[in-house]
Amino acid sequence: MLHIRDKIGSGLAGDLLEEFTCGGCGREVQRKELTIPFGPRKGERIVANLGCKCENIRLAKQAVVQASRLKMRRMEKAFGQQSLLNEALRRATFESYTAPTQELQRVKERLVNYAESFDVNKSGNLLLYGDYGVGKSHLSAAISKVLIEKGHSALFLSLPKLLTQIKDAFRESSNFSEAKLFQVIGEVELFVLDDLGAEYMNPKQEGDSWVQTKLFEVLDARAGKPTIYTTNLNGAGLKQRLNDRNLSRVLERTEIIHMSGPDYRRRGFS
C-alpha cells in the first residue's frame, strides 16, 4: 500500500475502492486503484490512499525529535552534561524514588503527571522547596530523563555549577561564550535550576551583585518557558538571597510545591 503525496492530488483518475476517515490523521481518505502517470514507475498499477496525512505527520514529528536531539548535543558540548549530575542523580528515576510519607507520594504523583502531560507551550514552572534529602533533585532529574526519552530537550544544572560555567566562558580556552551559554539555556524546552539560593548573595557585596545579575539573565532567558527550581529555602530565605526582582521572576507562572519528610539519604542511620 502506498501513500501518494499531495502533488499527485486526490483528483487523480482511478478506480475508487472505498472512502473512510483515517484513524491516524483524521482526514477523509479515498482508496483508489490507479496508474502512476509519471516517473520511473510510470504505468504501474497501485492501490493508494489519497488525502491521508499520516506520512506528513510522521515526518514532522521526526523533524521535531531530530531538532531536540541536536539541541541536546549542543548542550552536552556547552555544559559537559555528564559532569553536571553526580552519580546518584544520573541513576535517578521515578521508579527508584520511594516516598517515605503519603504527602511525598502525592508530590511524586504530581510530578509524574507533569512529565507525562508536558507541553512546552502550556506547562508552567515548578518550585520544589523543603529540607535536605527529601528528593527534590531526584524527582527533578527524573522529570528531565522522561522528557528526553520522549524526544524533548531538557537541561539539569545546579546554580553553583552554572555560575562556574559562566565564569569559565570568559577563559580564552573556552569553546563557548557567555552569550552562547545563555542562548542554549533559553532554547531548551525544560530547564531545571537546582539548589536555588545555594550561593550566598548579599547585594552590598560586589561579588554577590554579580551573582544576582547573572541569575537575572538566566531567569530572563527562561521567561515564558517551563522551568523547575529546587531550593532548601522558604519564601523569606529566597527573598533575602535572590532580591525582589529575581524572586518575582522565579514565582511568575510557578506552582509552589512543599516537600516535607525525613532525609532519605540517612535511612537506617541514627
C-alpha positions, 0 to 999 in steps of 0.5 A: 500500500502506498501513500501518494503525496499531495502533488499527485492530488486526490483528483487523480483518475482511478478506480475508487475502492472505498472512502473512510476517515483515517484513524491516524490523521483524521482526514477523509481518505479515498482508496483508489486503484490507479496508474502512476502517470509519471516517473520511473514507475510510470504505468504501474498499477497501485492501490493508494490512499489519497488525502491521508496525512499520516506520512506528513505527520510522521515526518514532522514529528521526526523533524521535531525529535531530530531538532531536540536531539541536536539541541541536546548535543549542543548542550552536552558540548556547552555544559559537559552534561555528564559532569553536571549530575553526580552519580546518584542523580544520573541513576535517578528515576521515578521508579527508584524514588520511594516516598517515605510519607503519603504527602511525598507520594502525592508530590511524586504523583504530581510530578509524574503527571507533569512529565507525562502531560508536558507541553512546552507551550502550556506547562508552567514552572515548578518550585520544589522547596523543603529540607535536605534529602527529601528528593527534590533533585531526584524527582527533578532529574527524573522529570528531565530523563522522561522528557528526553526519552520522549524526544524533548530537550531538557537541561539539569544544572545546579546554580553553583555549577552554572555560575562556574560555567559562566565564569569559565566562558570568559577563559580564552580556552573556552569553546563557548561564550557567555552569550552562547551559554545563555542562548542554549539555556533559553532554547531548551524546552525544560530547564531545571535550576537546582539548589536555588539560593545555594550561593550566598548573595548579599547585594552590598557585596560586589561579588554577590551583585554579580551573582544576582545579575547573572541569575537575572539573565538566566531567569530572563532567558527562561521567561515564558518557558517551563522551568523547575527550581529546587531550593532548601529555602522558604519564601523569606530565605529566597527573598533575602538571597535572590532580591525582589526582582529575581524572586518575582521572576522565579514565582511568575507562572510557578506552582509552589510545591512543599516537600516535607519528610525525613532525609532519605539519604540517612535511612537506617542511620541514627 
